[in-house]
Amino acid sequence: MTIFIESINRGIWNAIMNGPYIPVFVVNGISVAKPFYELTDVENKRIQYDCVAKNIINLALNMDEFFRVSQCSSAKEMWDILEVTYEGTTDVKRARKHALIQEYELFRMQQGESIADVHKRFTHIVNHLIRLGKQFDKEELNIKILKCLDRSWQPKVTAISESRDLTTLTTATLFGKVREHELEMTRLKEMESAEKKTRSLALKSKAAEIETSEDSSEEDSNYEDISLLTKQFQKFIKLNRRAKNQQSKRYTRKPYSNSNKLTCYGCGK
């Protein structure tokens, strides 16, 4: 809101912060507001800043918020009401500031958290503290960032601490250096993972080839065994038949011939 209003005219923001400009003249030692017809062009323009500021604030509010400030006579009064409503009183701000300071002191990188997420959380806390009046120098913020990283970042932390001037280094530059290292580590891990995957596939392929070779050898061996058994069985059948034939010949009787039979000389019988 501040940036938007100042981009229009810084006099408008001055009217919000310090109240409306009221030109006066002194009569008998008493300050009296100038009537409208006696205002100069410069004075009239400065008075107009407060009107423009009230219009900008009203356009940014919804209906419920508008009713909170609808009876205010100046932009400063409207702004003060909205500030207390959304940021709290001085006591609330002080309590919030103490809570954020404690969160800042205990800030640590969480397990599995990326540098981008660390940067986002850290910037969120620091910006809120600055808005509540806390002051930081560059060295303090940079040291805090390096100390909040876990042990896996210790070599990079040591390298940055020894090679960089932390008193002039901005937090954005520091996070950029750490982010660069994170990307390089991610690339190396992806390469190692790809190599392990390729190696695993090669081992599986080799194992499959060995298994296929063993199956083929086993099939060939089984086929040879079956062929041998078949040949032996056929040989056994042949031998068995031969033995039976010899045995049948041995025990077969020859036809009986009666050599003593008499033949008739006359009839031949």
Sine and cosine of phi, psi and omega as CSV:
sin_phi,cos_phi,sin_psi,cos_psi,sin_omega,cos_omega
0.00,0.00,-0.67,0.74,0.00,-1.00
-0.87,0.49,-0.73,0.69,-0.02,-1.00
-0.89,0.45,-0.67,0.75,-0.02,-1.00
-0.89,0.46,-0.73,0.69,-0.04,-1.00
-0.93,0.37,-0.67,0.74,0.02,-1.00
-0.91,0.41,-0.49,0.87,0.04,-1.00
-0.93,0.38,-0.43,0.90,0.05,-1.00
-0.98,0.21,-0.81,0.59,0.02,-1.00
-0.17,-0.99,0.80,-0.60,-0.02,-1.00
-0.92,0.39,-0.38,0.92,0.06,-1.00
-0.90,0.43,-0.51,0.86,0.03,-1.00
-0.92,0.39,-0.71,0.70,0.03,-1.00
-0.91,0.42,-0.58,0.82,0.06,-1.00
-0.89,0.45,-0.60,0.80,0.04,-1.00
-0.91,0.41,-0.57,0.82,0.02,-1.00
-0.94,0.33,-0.67,0.75,-0.07,-1.00
-0.97,0.22,-0.62,0.78,-0.13,-0.99
-0.92,-0.38,-0.04,1.00,0.01,-1.00
1.00,-0.08,0.19,-0.98,-0.05,-1.00
-0.95,0.33,0.48,-0.87,0.06,-1.00
-0.99,0.13,0.79,-0.61,0.01,-1.00
-0.84,-0.55,0.97,-0.25,0.03,-1.00
-0.94,0.33,0.68,-0.73,-0.03,-1.00
-0.73,-0.68,0.30,-0.95,0.20,-0.98
-0.70,-0.72,0.40,-0.91,-0.13,-0.99
-0.99,-0.13,0.78,-0.62,0.06,-1.00
-0.79,-0.61,0.91,-0.40,0.00,-1.00
0.83,0.56,0.68,0.74,0.05,-1.00
0.97,0.23,0.14,0.99,-0.02,-1.00
-0.89,-0.46,0.74,-0.67,0.02,-1.00
-0.98,0.20,0.82,-0.58,-0.02,-1.00
-0.82,-0.57,0.69,-0.73,0.02,-1.00
-0.92,0.40,0.66,-0.75,0.03,-1.00
-0.94,0.35,0.65,-0.76,0.13,-0.99
-0.93,0.36,0.34,-0.94,-0.12,-0.99
-0.88,0.48,-0.63,0.78,-0.08,-1.00
-0.96,0.29,-0.18,0.98,0.03,-1.00
-0.99,-0.17,0.01,1.00,-0.03,-1.00
-0.96,0.29,0.61,-0.79,0.10,-0.99
-0.99,0.11,0.15,-0.99,0.01,-1.00
-0.90,0.45,-0.63,0.78,0.01,-1.00
-0.91,0.41,-0.70,0.71,0.00,-1.00
-0.91,0.42,-0.65,0.76,0.01,-1.00
-0.90,0.44,-0.61,0.79,0.02,-1.00
-0.92,0.40,-0.65,0.76,0.00,-1.00
-0.93,0.36,-0.58,0.81,0.07,-1.00
-0.91,0.41,-0.57,0.82,-0.04,-1.00
-0.91,0.42,-0.41,0.91,-0.01,-1.00
-0.85,0.53,-0.65,0.76,-0.02,-1.00
-0.91,0.42,-0.62,0.79,0.02,-1.00
-0.91,0.41,-0.67,0.74,0.03,-1.00
-0.90,0.43,-0.64,0.77,0.00,-1.00
-0.90,0.44,-0.69,0.72,0.03,-1.00
-0.89,0.46,-0.62,0.78,0.02,-1.00
-0.91,0.42,-0.67,0.75,0.01,-1.00
-0.89,0.45,-0.69,0.72,-0.01,-1.00
-0.90,0.43,-0.70,0.71,-0.01,-1.00
-0.88,0.47,-0.61,0.79,0.00,-1.00
-0.93,0.37,-0.41,0.91,-0.03,-1.00
-1.00,0.03,-0.09,1.00,-0.09,-1.00
-0.98,-0.20,0.49,-0.87,0.18,-0.98
-1.00,0.07,-0.06,-1.00,-0.14,-0.99
-0.91,0.42,-0.69,0.72,-0.03,-1.00
-0.90,0.44,-0.67,0.74,0.01,-1.00
-0.93,0.36,-0.56,0.83,0.00,-1.00
-0.88,0.47,-0.64,0.77,-0.02,-1.00
-0.92,0.40,-0.39,0.92,0.03,-1.00
-0.94,0.34,-0.51,0.86,-0.11,-0.99
-0.88,-0.48,0.11,0.99,-0.09,-1.00
-0.90,0.43,-0.40,0.92,-0.03,-1.00
-1.00,-0.08,0.04,1.00,-0.02,-1.00
-0.96,0.27,0.57,-0.82,-0.05,-1.00
-0.99,-0.12,-0.20,0.98,-0.02,-1.00
-0.62,-0.78,0.32,-0.95,0.03,-1.00
-0.92,0.40,-0.57,0.82,0.00,-1.00
-0.90,0.44,-0.68,0.74,0.02,-1.00
-0.89,0.46,-0.66,0.75,0.03,-1.00
-0.89,0.46,-0.70,0.72,-0.03,-1.00
-0.90,0.43,-0.66,0.75,0.00,-1.00
-0.89,0.45,-0.65,0.76,0.02,-1.00
-0.90,0.43,-0.70,0.71,0.00,-1.00
-0.91,0.40,-0.58,0.81,0.00,-1.00
-0.91,0.42,-0.69,0.72,0.03,-1.00
-0.92,0.39,-0.59,0.81,-0.02,-1.00
-0.90,0.44,-0.68,0.73,-0.13,-0.99
-0.98,-0.21,-0.36,0.93,0.02,-1.00
-0.93,-0.37,-0.22,0.98,0.04,-1.00
1.00,0.03,0.11,-0.99,0.03,-1.00
-0.97,0.23,-0.04,-1.00,0.00,-1.00
-0.88,0.48,-0.63,0.77,0.02,-1.00
-0.91,0.41,-0.64,0.76,0.03,-1.00
-0.91,0.42,-0.68,0.74,0.03,-1.00
-0.89,0.46,-0.63,0.78,-0.01,-1.00
-0.91,0.41,-0.68,0.73,0.02,-1.00
-0.90,0.43,-0.66,0.76,0.02,-1.00
-0.91,0.42,-0.61,0.79,0.01,-1.00
-0.89,0.45,-0.68,0.73,0.01,-1.00
-0.90,0.43,-0.64,0.77,0.01,-1.00
-0.90,0.43,-0.65,0.76,0.02,-1.00
-0.94,0.35,-0.57,0.82,0.05,-1.00
-0.90,0.44,-0.66,0.75,0.04,-1.00
-0.90,0.43,-0.66,0.75,0.04,-1.00
-0.90,0.44,-0.60,0.80,0.04,-1.00
-0.91,0.41,-0.68,0.73,-0.02,-1.00
-0.93,0.37,-0.53,0.85,-0.02,-1.00
-1.00,-0.07,0.13,0.99,-0.07,-1.00
-0.90,0.43,0.80,-0.60,0.03,-1.00
-0.62,-0.78,0.43,-0.90,0.09,-1.00
-0.95,0.30,0.79,-0.62,-0.02,-1.00
-0.99,0.14,0.39,-0.92,-0.04,-1.00
-0.90,0.43,0.78,-0.62,0.01,-1.00
0.98,0.20,0.09,1.00,-0.03,-1.00
-0.99,0.13,0.64,-0.76,0.02,-1.00
-0.99,0.12,0.29,-0.96,0.02,-1.00
-0.90,0.43,-0.57,0.82,0.03,-1.00
-0.88,0.48,-0.66,0.75,0.03,-1.00
-0.94,0.35,-0.61,0.79,0.06,-1.00
-0.89,0.46,-0.70,0.72,0.02,-1.00
-0.86,0.51,-0.68,0.73,-0.02,-1.00
-0.90,0.44,-0.74,0.68,-0.02,-1.00
-0.91,0.42,-0.68,0.73,-0.03,-1.00
-0.90,0.43,-0.71,0.70,0.00,-1.00
-0.89,0.45,-0.61,0.79,0.01,-1.00
-0.87,0.49,-0.72,0.70,-0.01,-1.00
-0.92,0.39,-0.72,0.69,-0.05,-1.00
-0.90,0.44,-0.68,0.74,0.00,-1.00
-0.89,0.46,-0.64,0.77,0.04,-1.00
-0.91,0.41,-0.64,0.76,0.01,-1.00
-0.92,0.39,-0.64,0.76,0.04,-1.00
-0.89,0.46,-0.64,0.77,0.02,-1.00
-0.91,0.42,-0.49,0.87,0.01,-1.00
-1.00,0.01,0.10,1.00,0.12,-0.99
0.96,-0.27,-0.02,1.00,0.01,-1.00
-0.97,0.24,0.69,-0.73,-0.01,-1.00
-0.94,-0.34,0.66,-0.75,0.04,-1.00
-0.77,-0.64,0.53,-0.85,0.20,-0.98
-0.96,-0.27,0.25,-0.97,-0.10,-1.00
-0.88,0.48,-0.66,0.75,-0.04,-1.00
-0.89,0.46,-0.68,0.74,0.00,-1.00
-0.88,0.48,-0.71,0.70,0.00,-1.00
-0.91,0.41,-0.67,0.75,-0.02,-1.00
-0.91,0.42,-0.67,0.75,0.03,-1.00
-0.90,0.44,-0.64,0.77,0.02,-1.00
-0.89,0.46,-0.66,0.75,0.00,-1.00
-0.89,0.46,-0.72,0.70,-0.04,-1.00
-0.92,0.38,-0.57,0.82,-0.01,-1.00
-0.97,0.24,-0.39,0.92,-0.04,-1.00
-0.98,0.19,-0.24,0.97,-0.02,-1.00
-0.97,0.25,0.47,-0.88,-0.04,-1.00
-0.98,0.19,-0.02,-1.00,-0.15,-0.99
-0.92,0.40,-0.45,0.89,-0.01,-1.00
-0.90,0.43,-0.32,0.95,0.00,-1.00
-0.99,-0.11,0.07,1.00,-0.11,-0.99
-0.85,0.52,-0.67,0.74,0.04,-1.00
-0.87,0.50,-0.65,0.76,0.01,-1.00
-0.94,0.35,-0.63,0.78,0.03,-1.00
-0.87,0.49,-0.71,0.71,0.01,-1.00
-0.89,0.45,-0.67,0.74,-0.01,-1.00
-0.90,0.44,-0.67,0.74,0.00,-1.00
-0.93,0.38,-0.68,0.73,-0.03,-1.00
-0.88,0.47,-0.57,0.82,-0.04,-1.00
-1.00,0.09,-0.45,0.89,-0.11,-0.99
-0.97,-0.25,-0.21,0.98,-0.07,-1.00
-0.88,-0.48,0.50,-0.87,0.09,-1.00
-1.00,-0.01,0.96,-0.27,-0.09,-1.00
-0.95,0.31,-0.21,0.98,0.00,-1.00
-0.98,0.18,-0.35,0.94,-0.01,-1.00
-0.91,-0.41,-0.23,0.97,-0.04,-1.00
-0.97,0.26,0.77,-0.64,0.03,-1.00
-0.99,0.17,0.38,-0.92,0.01,-1.00
-0.91,0.42,-0.56,0.83,0.02,-1.00
-0.90,0.44,-0.68,0.74,0.03,-1.00
-0.91,0.41,-0.66,0.75,0.00,-1.00
-0.89,0.45,-0.73,0.68,0.04,-1.00
-0.90,0.45,-0.53,0.85,0.06,-1.00
-0.90,0.43,-0.66,0.75,0.04,-1.00
-0.90,0.43,-0.68,0.74,0.00,-1.00
-0.93,0.38,-0.63,0.78,0.03,-1.00
-0.90,0.44,-0.62,0.78,0.04,-1.00
-0.87,0.49,-0.69,0.73,0.03,-1.00
-0.91,0.42,-0.62,0.79,0.02,-1.00
-0.89,0.46,-0.68,0.73,0.02,-1.00
-0.89,0.45,-0.64,0.77,0.02,-1.00
-0.91,0.41,-0.66,0.75,0.03,-1.00
-0.91,0.42,-0.62,0.78,0.04,-1.00
-0.90,0.44,-0.65,0.76,0.02,-1.00
-0.89,0.45,-0.68,0.73,0.00,-1.00
-0.91,0.42,-0.64,0.77,0.03,-1.00
-0.90,0.44,-0.64,0.76,0.03,-1.00
-0.90,0.43,-0.63,0.78,0.05,-1.00
-0.90,0.44,-0.70,0.71,0.02,-1.00
-0.89,0.46,-0.64,0.77,0.02,-1.00
-0.91,0.42,-0.65,0.76,0.02,-1.00
-0.91,0.42,-0.65,0.76,0.03,-1.00
-0.90,0.43,-0.67,0.74,0.03,-1.00
-0.90,0.44,-0.63,0.78,0.01,-1.00
-0.91,0.41,-0.68,0.73,0.03,-1.00
-0.90,0.44,-0.67,0.75,0.01,-1.00
-0.90,0.44,-0.64,0.77,0.02,-1.00
-0.91,0.42,-0.66,0.75,0.03,-1.00
-0.90,0.43,-0.62,0.78,0.02,-1.00
-0.90,0.43,-0.67,0.75,0.02,-1.00
-0.91,0.42,-0.66,0.75,0.03,-1.00
-0.90,0.44,-0.65,0.76,0.02,-1.00
-0.90,0.43,-0.67,0.74,0.03,-1.00
-0.89,0.45,-0.67,0.74,0.01,-1.00
-0.90,0.44,-0.62,0.78,0.03,-1.00
-0.91,0.42,-0.63,0.78,0.03,-1.00
-0.90,0.43,-0.68,0.73,0.02,-1.00
-0.89,0.45,-0.68,0.74,0.00,-1.00
-0.90,0.44,-0.67,0.74,0.03,-1.00
-0.90,0.44,-0.66,0.75,0.03,-1.00
-0.89,0.45,-0.68,0.74,0.02,-1.00
-0.90,0.44,-0.66,0.75,0.03,-1.00
-0.89,0.45,-0.67,0.74,0.00,-1.00
-0.91,0.42,-0.67,0.74,0.03,-1.00
-0.89,0.45,-0.65,0.76,0.01,-1.00
-0.91,0.41,-0.64,0.77,0.04,-1.00
-0.90,0.43,-0.68,0.73,0.03,-1.00
-0.88,0.47,-0.67,0.75,0.00,-1.00
-0.90,0.44,-0.68,0.73,0.03,-1.00
-0.89,0.46,-0.64,0.76,0.00,-1.00
-0.90,0.44,-0.66,0.75,0.03,-1.00
-0.91,0.42,-0.65,0.76,0.03,-1.00
-0.88,0.47,-0.69,0.73,0.00,-1.00
-0.90,0.44,-0.66,0.75,0.01,-1.00
-0.89,0.45,-0.68,0.73,0.00,-1.00
-0.89,0.45,-0.70,0.72,0.02,-1.00
-0.89,0.46,-0.64,0.77,0.02,-1.00
-0.89,0.46,-0.71,0.70,0.02,-1.00
-0.89,0.46,-0.69,0.73,0.00,-1.00
-0.90,0.43,-0.63,0.78,0.01,-1.00
-0.92,0.40,-0.69,0.73,0.04,-1.00
-0.88,0.48,-0.66,0.75,0.04,-1.00
-0.89,0.46,-0.64,0.77,0.03,-1.00
-0.89,0.45,-0.65,0.76,0.01,-1.00
-0.90,0.44,-0.70,0.71,0.01,-1.00
-0.88,0.48,-0.71,0.70,0.01,-1.00
-0.89,0.46,-0.64,0.77,-0.01,-1.00
-0.91,0.42,-0.67,0.74,0.02,-1.00
-0.91,0.42,-0.69,0.73,0.00,-1.00
-0.87,0.49,-0.67,0.74,0.00,-1.00
-0.90,0.43,-0.64,0.76,0.02,-1.00
-0.91,0.42,-0.65,0.76,0.00,-1.00
-0.89,0.46,-0.68,0.73,0.00,-1.00
-0.91,0.42,-0.63,0.78,-0.01,-1.00
-0.92,0.39,-0.62,0.78,0.00,-1.00
-0.93,0.37,-0.59,0.81,0.04,-1.00
-0.92,0.39,-0.60,0.80,-0.06,-1.00
-0.91,0.41,-0.63,0.78,-0.09,-1.00
-0.99,-0.17,0.17,0.99,0.03,-1.00
-1.00,0.08,0.76,-0.65,0.00,-1.00
-0.99,0.14,0.61,-0.79,0.09,-1.00
-0.98,0.20,0.44,-0.90,0.00,-1.00
-0.90,0.44,0.64,-0.77,-0.06,-1.00
-0.97,0.24,0.82,-0.57,0.05,-1.00
-0.91,-0.41,0.86,-0.52,-0.04,-1.00
-1.00,-0.01,0.99,-0.12,-0.01,-1.00
-0.97,0.25,-0.24,0.97,-0.04,-1.00
-1.00,0.00,0.06,1.00,-0.04,-1.00
-0.94,0.34,0.71,-0.70,-0.05,-1.00
-1.00,0.02,0.59,-0.81,0.03,-1.00
-0.89,-0.45,0.74,-0.68,0.00,-1.00
-0.95,0.30,0.75,-0.66,-0.02,-1.00
-0.95,0.31,-0.54,0.84,-0.09,-1.00
-0.97,0.23,-0.79,0.61,-0.04,-1.00
-0.99,-0.13,-0.21,0.98,-0.01,-1.00
0.99,0.17,0.17,0.99,0.02,-1.00
-0.96,-0.27,0.00,0.00,0.00,0.00
